[in-house]
Amino acid sequence: MMPLPDNDTGPAVLHFPRRNILPAGEASDYLGIRPRHLRAMRLLRCGPKTITINRETLYTEEDLRSFRQGLLNMVGVTENGGFYRELKPAERTTTTAGDPLIVLLSRHIIRRKATLVGLWGMMAVGIGIDLILF
């Protein structure tokens, strides 16, 4: 990560060589899910790795690719040479409907993690009430 030379006194622009950095909206399009699913996975800490620069959440393309491949490996599906393949930039459209399999898998992860967090929260509240009453 190197700052690019800048002639004015404004903020320096960071350059990541050979790494594509995507904002949350483009990252959700890359994965084929809704932005709110990506936000929920980030809040529950069960989604792809994030980078925070100036309070903006960014994702690297390689982290998104490995997260997507991990989701597909979870159910035993491969993208190589099959129906699931990576679209080239010329093939991508702005009005994508999303990938139904990735949407289902992301919902499953969100529900599983939310249930786990809810159960641990109820247990913590129960222990707190128990300590207060006894």
Buried (B, 14 or more C-beta within 10 A) or exposed (E): EEEEEEEEEEEEEEEEEEEEBBEBEBBBBBBBBBBEBBBBBBEBEBBBEBBEEEEEBBBBBEBBBEBBBEBBEEEEBEBEEEEBEEEEEEEEEEEEEBBEBBBEBBBEBBEEBBEEBEEEEEEEEEEEEEEEEE
